[in-house]
Amino acid sequence: MSWVTVGVVLALSGLVAAGIAAITTGWLPPLGRDRVLRPRLWGYGALVSALGMGVFAFLGPLRGPDLRVAPYALSGTAVFLVGSALQMAARRPGRPVTPPAS
């Protein structure tokens, strides 16, 4: 097992752990915590993102040049993007920029 595989497994494990913690307890990692309005939705998005990235990583670049599984690897990318969209939907809506009063 290479160090890249270990790094991918650790990163995905951390994302899964943060997603489960957000779903069960509402806890979020400190980075960006103040911007998330719905922690459970963010947690589901984290789990879907981790699933998609895991499918992509282990069927794509970490598997090697096998074109038979390329459609599955690319579908993992699509699942990752769906999870990222869920995480973005869990954030607070943006506020319009107002010019300073003079």
Secondary structure, DSSP 8 states (H G I E B T S, - for coil): --HHHHHHHHHHHHHHHHHHHHHHT----STTGGGBS-HHHHHHHHHHHHHHHHHHHHHTTTT-S-GGGHHHHHHHHHHHHHHHHHHHHTB-----------
